[in-house]
Amino acid sequence: VLPEVICELQPPELEHLLSVRIYLPFLLGVLLVLRRKILFYDVLCLGYFTYEAFNAVRHLPLFGFISSFYLGLALFDLYRSISAKRLRQVYAGVLLIATLVTAGYINVTHYPFLREFLANPRGYRSENFPEQLTEHIISRRIPGPFFNDENFSGYLIWRLSPEYARIFTDVRFDIFTSDHLPYTFSVKEGWTEGDYTIQNTLSQFPVNGVILYQDAPGVQVLHNLEGWKKEYRDHRFVLFTRKEPIS
């Protein structure tokens, strides 16, 4: 079940929302109030994982573990403080709850994309990803690997790998380094001159298909490139395949 609902996609840019910018300082402030002994490491750790959780889907589980740990410590201190009749922790807890409710209200009521995100069980907008194109690949059993634009690489990995086909690149440049970028841009931009050309790239790597945005410059070059044909096109994406696939 999990592979059907979990994938690496572009998350909503929550860090740009006013309510989130308000929430993060309040969260750290409440931690300072609730904890009797606050360490710089605590602030750094919680602040870092909170920030990363709003920037990448894959960081949410770590944020859950870290925040649960600190929440438990804070609630334990709160329990001890109530028994000692120290109410400042109670006030901080009320403030935290009020901040969470206010932040949630602002997000849901003032940002339409969040309402759509919550209402859509898939968690993404299908028009932003090559959903129909991928269905075409699967239904027609079109062989890979596929060259792809890195902007929707996570979706293709989720839908195609490893059962159907591998892809050429994704956005994890910190892992793969930038050595492959000239090859990527040679196809996306349709370079026909210089050290890196679209012809050389597609000849050097054993890809059987190319998936691009339909307005990418490389699309026009592929239309006239010998040995390639347009297999599929929709409102935003286009698929080219080799006339004679490489086995």
Secondary structure, 3 states (H helix, E strand, C coil): CHHHHCCCCCCCCHHHCHHHHHHHHHHHHHHHHHCCCCCHHHHHHHHHHHHHHCCCHHHHHHHHHHHHHHHHHHHHHHHHHHHCCCCHHHHHHHHHHHHHHHHHHHHHHHCHHHHHHHHCCCCCCHHHCCHHHHHHHHHHCCCCCEEECHHHHHHHHHHHCCCCCCECCCCCHHHHCCCCHHHHHHHHCCCCCCCCCHHHHHHHCCCCEEEEECCCHHHHHHHCCCCEEEEEECCCEEEEEECCCCC
